[in-house]
Amino acid sequence: MQSIYLDHAASTPLHPEVLDTMLEVYRGLVGNPSSIHNNGRHGKRILNQARDRIAAHMGCQPSELVFTSGGTESDNMALIGAAHAMRRRGKTHIITTAIEHHAVLHPAEKLSSEGFDVTWLSPDIHGRISLEELKSSIKENTGLISVMYANNEVGTTQPIEEIGGITREIGAVFHVDAVQALGLLPIHCASLPVDLMSFSAHKINGPQGVGALYIAKGTPVEALLLGGSQERKRRAGTENAAGIAGFGKAVELAVSDREHKWKTMEQLRLHFVGRIAQLLGDSGVVVNGHDVYRVPHIVNLSFPGVDTETMLMNLDIEGIAAASGSACTSGSLERSHVLQAMALPEERLRSAVRFSFGLGNTLEEIEYAAEKIATIATRIRNNA
């Protein structure tokens, strides 16, 4: 049976060159990077080289990058660390959106339980927030605004530069979850009006368990993890030298290949959606998300009359991996909070499936998957 992986938004396969970079570290005599002996200094050099490499490709200073265990920790550090720091300045109002990843939503809920005032912006039916609604939500004590760059479930992108400009005007801290944007959208931290930006290695064919938080110089952020002076006392804990080295290589590959990857993913997406619509008819499939402001590797489709879980189980039997939403919640039967916030009709909510493309996918695979999807949808509808 053919195996086709269409869940790259959840996690991506490790790039061979990234694996080679990590194996070189694992096979070496790397000590704790905080140790002062030769092995420790060697470990420190590995971290510095990776930090320099990533900073060069992201347009920031190496000192502005803090290595973390992944996107979730980066988001938590940004939300909780910045909120607590801004509270010392009398700023206790937070603005975010109802379609953020749970790594932002849950910290925001926690902060709300601590007494912070949190405003949740709702998107339009295409998943894009209103700048006017954002402006009208600002209060005198607004200290933190957090909006993701590209949504992990529908792929819709947000007007980050415009939001950043508004944030700068009121003297608040602006955080952006850029986990799904890195390697597809142009990111030059120094040129963006962004104070905090979260990244994850395993979304760009790097290792799982490694990420980074960009903290612009002068941005107030309190540390979450205590117990050591690593990462300039901003994140305690022995660094994952091999993983960070792999992350550095993955960033280099992703950014240098960004334009080619965009064109490739767009080609796969257009063929995929077009072929399914051809087989099922325009009324048999609906695209959820924005048709212009989006990333090319994520497409969320609804199949009216076909339950999401039934479709996913049938796809799995056929060797096709897809998802019902975020990998952190797709194991549950709950409807997507993103699609609910977009106020989609119930029929589209209960039949939505996310497909996401990446390294290794081919037009032949996409054609095969589209035909299988159409066959499954037709069979389920005929048996209903």
C-alpha positions in Angstrom: 0.0 0.0 0.0 1.3 3.4 -0.9 2.0 5.8 2.0 1.4 9.5 1.4 2.2 12.0 4.1 0.0 15.2 3.9 0.3 16.4 7.4 3.4 18.6 7.2 1.8 21.4 9.3 1.9 19.0 12.2 5.5 17.9 11.7 7.9 17.5 8.8 10.4 14.8 7.9 14.0 15.4 8.9 16.1 16.8 6.0 19.0 14.5 5.2 21.5 17.4 5.5 20.0 18.3 8.9 20.5 14.7 10.0 24.1 14.7 8.9 24.7 17.9 10.9 23.2 16.4 14.0 25.1 13.1 13.7 28.4 15.0 13.4 27.7 16.6 16.8 26.5 13.3 18.4 29.7 11.6 17.2 31.9 14.3 18.6 33.1 14.8 22.2 30.6 17.5 23.2 30.4 18.5 26.8 28.0 20.7 28.6 28.2 24.1 26.9 28.3 25.7 30.3 31.5 23.8 31.3 34.8 25.6 31.0 36.9 22.6 29.9 37.7 21.9 26.2 34.7 19.6 25.7 32.4 22.3 27.1 33.9 25.0 25.0 33.4 22.9 21.9 29.7 22.5 22.8 29.5 26.3 23.3 31.1 26.8 19.8 28.4 24.6 18.3 25.7 26.7 19.9 27.3 30.0 18.8 27.7 28.8 15.3 24.1 27.8 15.0 22.9 31.0 16.7 25.0 33.1 14.3 23.7 31.1 11.3 20.0 31.5 12.3 20.4 35.2 13.1 21.9 35.9 9.7 19.0 34.2 7.9 16.4 35.9 10.1 17.8 39.3 10.1 18.5 39.8 13.8 21.3 39.9 16.3 22.5 36.5 17.7 22.0 37.9 21.2 18.3 38.4 20.3 17.7 34.6 19.9 16.8 32.4 22.8 16.8 28.6 22.1 13.8 26.7 23.5 12.3 23.2 23.3 9.9 24.3 20.5 7.1 26.6 19.4 5.0 25.8 22.5 7.6 26.9 24.9 8.5 30.0 22.8 4.8 31.0 22.8 4.5 30.4 26.5 7.7 32.4 27.3 6.5 35.3 25.1 3.0 35.5 26.5 3.6 34.9 30.2 7.1 36.4 30.3 6.0 39.7 28.5 2.7 39.9 30.4 4.3 39.7 33.8 7.0 42.2 32.8 4.5 44.7 31.4 2.4 44.3 34.6 5.2 46.0 36.5 4.6 49.0 34.2 0.9 49.0 35.0 0.0 47.4 31.6 -2.4 44.5 32.3 -4.5 44.4 29.1 -3.8 41.7 26.5 -5.1 41.5 23.0 -5.0 38.2 21.0 -7.2 36.3 18.5 -9.6 33.4 18.9 -7.8 31.5 16.2 -4.3 31.3 17.8 -2.6 28.0 18.4 -3.4 26.6 21.9 0.2 27.4 22.8 -1.0 31.0 22.9 -4.6 30.5 23.8 -3.9 28.5 27.0 -1.3 30.9 28.4 -3.7 33.7 27.7 -6.4 31.9 29.6 -4.0 31.3 32.4 -3.1 35.0 32.5 -6.8 35.9 32.5 -7.3 33.7 35.6 -4.4 35.7 37.2 -6.3 38.9 36.8 -5.1 40.1 33.4 -7.8 41.6 31.1 -7.8 39.6 27.8 -9.5 40.6 24.6 -10.1 37.9 22.0 -10.5 39.2 18.4 -12.8 37.2 16.1 -11.8 36.7 12.4 -14.0 37.0 9.4 -15.3 33.9 7.6 -11.9 33.6 5.8 -9.9 33.7 9.0 -8.5 37.2 8.8 -8.9 39.7 11.6 -10.0 43.3 11.3 -7.6 46.1 11.9 -10.5 48.4 12.9 -11.6 45.9 15.5 -8.1 45.7 16.8 -7.8 49.5 17.1 -11.2 49.7 18.9 -10.1 47.1 21.4 -7.0 49.0 22.6 -7.2 50.4 26.1 -4.9 52.8 28.1 -3.4 49.8 29.8 -2.9 47.6 26.8 0.6 46.1 27.2 0.7 43.0 24.9 -0.7 42.0 21.5 -0.2 38.5 20.1 -1.2 37.6 16.6 0.0 34.6 14.6 1.6 35.2 11.2 0.1 32.2 9.4 -2.7 30.0 10.8 -1.8 26.4 11.3 -5.3 25.1 10.4 -6.4 27.1 7.4 -3.2 28.8 6.4 -4.6 32.4 6.4 -2.0 35.1 7.0 -2.5 38.3 9.1 -1.4 41.9 8.4 1.6 41.7 10.7 3.3 44.9 9.6 0.1 46.9 10.1 -0.6 45.4 13.5 3.0 46.0 14.5 2.7 49.6 13.5 -0.4 50.0 15.7 1.4 48.3 18.6 4.4 50.6 18.3 2.1 53.7 18.5 0.7 52.6 21.8 3.9 51.4 23.4 2.8 47.8 23.8 4.8 44.6 23.1 4.0 42.7 19.9 4.3 38.9 19.8 4.0 36.9 16.6 3.7 33.1 16.4 5.7 32.5 13.1 5.9 28.7 13.4 4.1 28.1 10.1 5.6 31.1 8.4 9.3 30.4 8.6 10.7 29.2 5.3 7.7 30.3 3.3 7.1 34.0 4.1 9.9 36.6 4.1 11.1 37.2 7.7 13.7 39.8 8.6 13.2 40.5 12.2 15.0 43.8 12.3 12.8 45.2 9.5 9.5 44.1 11.1 7.7 46.0 13.9 7.8 42.9 16.0 9.2 42.5 19.5 8.8 38.7 20.0 8.6 36.0 17.4 8.3 32.2 17.9 9.8 29.5 15.7 10.0 25.7 15.7 12.5 23.5 14.0 10.3 20.5 13.2 8.1 22.6 11.0 10.9 23.2 8.6 12.4 19.7 8.3 14.5 20.1 11.5 14.5 18.0 14.6 11.5 17.9 17.1 12.0 19.4 20.5 13.9 22.5 19.4 12.8 26.0 18.8 13.6 29.7 19.3 12.1 32.9 20.5 13.3 36.2 19.0 13.4 38.9 21.6 14.2 42.3 20.2 16.7 44.2 22.2 15.1 46.1 25.1 11.9 44.0 25.1 10.7 43.3 28.7 10.4 39.6 29.2 10.6 37.6 32.5 12.2 34.2 32.4 9.9 31.1 32.8 12.6 28.5 33.6 14.9 29.1 36.5 17.9 27.2 37.7 20.8 28.3 35.5 22.3 31.2 33.6 22.0 29.7 30.1 20.7 31.8 27.2 21.8 35.0 29.0 19.8 34.0 32.0 16.6 34.1 30.0 16.0 30.3 29.8 17.7 27.9 32.3 18.6 24.4 31.3 21.4 22.6 29.4 21.1 23.4 25.7 20.4 20.6 23.2 23.6 21.1 21.2 22.9 18.6 18.4 19.3 19.7 18.0 20.2 23.3 17.9 22.9 22.6 15.3 20.2 20.8 13.3 17.9 23.7 13.7 20.6 26.1 12.3 21.0 23.9 9.2 17.3 23.6 8.8 16.8 27.4 8.9 19.6 27.8 6.3 18.0 25.3 4.0 14.5 26.7 4.4 15.3 30.3 4.0 17.6 29.9 1.0 15.0 27.7 -0.8 12.0 29.8 0.2 10.9 31.1 -3.2 11.3 27.7 -4.9 9.4 26.0 -2.1 6.6 28.5 -2.3 6.2 27.8 -6.1 6.4 24.0 -5.5 3.8 24.0 -2.7 1.5 26.3 -4.7 1.6 23.9 -7.7 0.8 21.0 -5.4 -2.1 22.9 -3.8 -3.6 24.1 -7.0 -3.5 20.6 -8.6 -4.9 19.0 -5.4 -7.9 21.3 -5.0 -8.5 21.5 -8.7 -8.5 17.7 -9.2 -10.8 17.1 -6.2 -13.3 19.8 -7.5 -13.1 18.2 -10.9 -14.0 14.7 -9.4 -16.6 15.8 -6.9 -18.0 19.0 -8.5 -17.7 22.5 -7.1 -20.5 21.7 -4.6 -18.8 18.6 -3.3 -15.8 20.4 -1.7 -15.3 23.8 -0.1 -12.0 25.5 0.6 -11.8 27.1 4.1 -9.5 30.1 4.5 -8.5 33.1 2.5 -7.8 32.8 -1.3 -5.2 35.5 -1.4 -3.7 36.1 2.1 -2.4 32.6 2.8 0.6 30.2 2.8 0.6 27.6 0.0 1.4 24.5 2.0 -1.9 24.3 4.0 -5.3 23.7 2.6 -8.4 23.1 4.7 -11.3 21.4 2.8 -14.8 20.6 3.8 -16.7 17.7 2.2 -20.4 18.4 2.9 -22.2 15.2 4.0 -18.9 13.5 5.0 -18.0 13.4 8.7 -14.4 14.5 9.4 -13.4 11.5 11.5 -15.0 9.1 9.0 -12.9 10.7 6.2 -9.7 10.6 8.2 -10.2 6.9 9.2 -10.8 6.0 5.6 -7.8 8.0 4.4 -5.6 6.3 7.0 -6.7 2.9 5.7 -5.6 4.0 2.2 -2.2 5.1 3.6 -2.9 8.8 3.4 -2.0 10.9 6.5 -4.1 14.1 7.0 -5.6 15.9 10.1 -8.7 17.5 11.5 -6.8 20.5 12.8 -3.9 21.2 15.1 -1.8 18.2 15.9 -2.2 19.1 19.6 -5.9 18.5 19.5 -6.6 16.4 16.4 -6.7 13.2 18.6 -10.0 14.6 20.1 -13.4 14.7 18.6 -13.9 18.4 19.3 -14.7 20.7 16.5 -11.8 23.0 15.4 -11.8 26.2 17.5 -10.4 28.0 14.5 -13.3 27.1 12.2 -15.8 27.8 14.9 -14.3 31.3 15.4 -14.6 31.8 11.7 -18.3 31.1 12.1 -18.5 28.5 9.4 -21.8 26.7 8.8 -22.2 23.5 10.8 -22.0 21.4 7.7 -18.6 22.7 6.9 -17.4 22.4 10.5 -18.2 18.8 10.9 -16.7 17.8 7.5 -13.4 19.8 7.5 -10.0 18.1 6.9 -6.6 19.8 6.8 -4.1 18.7 4.2 -0.5 20.1 4.3 2.3 19.6 1.8 6.1 19.5 2.1 9.4 17.8 1.5 8.9 14.5 -0.5 5.4 15.2 -1.9 5.0 14.9 -5.7 2.3 15.6 -8.2 1.9 11.9 -8.6 1.1 11.5 -4.9 -1.2 14.5 -5.0 -3.1 13.0 -8.0 -3.4 9.6 -6.2 -4.6 11.2 -3.0 -7.2 13.4 -4.7 -8.6 10.4 -6.5 -8.8 8.4 -3.2 -10.5 11.3 -1.4 -13.1 11.6 -4.2 -13.8 7.9 -4.1 -14.2 7.9 -0.3 -16.4 11.0 -0.3 -18.6 9.5 -3.0 -18.9 6.1 -1.3 -19.9 7.7 2.1 -22.5 10.0 0.5 -24.0 7.1 -1.5 -24.3 5.0 1.7 -25.8 7.8 3.8 
